[in-house]
Amino acid sequence: MFDLVRIIINELIQYKKCNVTQLTKLLKIPQSTVSQHLSKMRGKVLKAEKKGLEMYYYITNLKASQIVGILGL
């Protein structure tokens, strides 16, 4: 389940930067769970940009994004 959540997060932020609140609403899972996944992905696949009080996450690894596209997710 956890790997699937990361794939879905990757797909959701492939085209638009999202913050934890947005991802929590879209995924319908607890904020703490989303934060844990983002923490594990940050620096490897994702980067974060602070805007005001919020951190917005986006994809930095083009290969990871391409893999998601190939999988059709």
Summary of the structure (lengths in Angstrom):
residues: 73
radius of gyration: 11.3
end to end distance: 14.5
largest distance: 35.0
contacts: 188
relative contact order: 0.20
helix: 55%
strand: 19%
